[in-house]
Amino acid sequence: MITEQITVPEIHCGHCKSSIEGALQPLDGVLRAEVDVDARSVTVDFDPETIDRAGLIGTIEDQGYDVRQ
């Protein structure tokens, strides 16, 4: 398992949190996805043999958010 923190500057509310967590949590290999609205970041625990950072970022971007790489 790997833990990644991904910065998403556009996170600002509960809807953002729900949208991003709701998109990430069902993905194969994602064990936990937690958005910190105040820090504007997403912490994800995942299995790197199933999904990679690029896949996580792509999922966040599919929800309409830009990711700081």
Order of alpha helices (4+ residues) and beta strands (2+ residues): beta-alpha-beta-beta-alpha
